Amino acid sequence: MTIELLHISDCPSWEDTLHRLRVAVDKTLPGTSIDVTLIDSTETAQSRPFAGSPTILIDGADLFPSQGRTGDLACRIYFTPLGMAGSPTQQQIEEALATHG
């Protein structure tokens, strides 16, 4: 299984998302590595299944499927139980990983 976090450099949420993802992976898929990829150009964004920063991919598919991809170097909004946020909650990531695997 390949897990990847796509992000832009100016995204204020990618590091929190990476931490939450690491905790979730350690709980559900121990020993699985996470690749972190900087999306630094429109061309790179358009060539990947990028839906804004941060995007979590499992085997190349968005862990939180959305309305589509973007070529913009922009932040992503997630819908959480507490409202809109720049990152999914710890519980959302864990549940998504559990249902994916």
SULFEN-V557346 format. One record per helix or strand. SS is the DSSP state (@ for helix, = for strand). FROM is the first residue (numbers start at 1). LEN is the number of residues. If there is no record, write none. Layout:
BEGIN
ss=SS from=FROM len=LEN
ss=SS from=FROM len=LEN
END
This chain:
BEGIN
ss== from=3 len=5
ss=@ from=14 len=15
ss== from=34 len=5
ss=@ from=42 len=6
ss== from=53 len=1
ss== from=55 len=4
ss== from=61 len=2
ss== from=75 len=1
ss== from=78 len=3
ss== from=83 len=3
ss=@ from=90 len=11
END
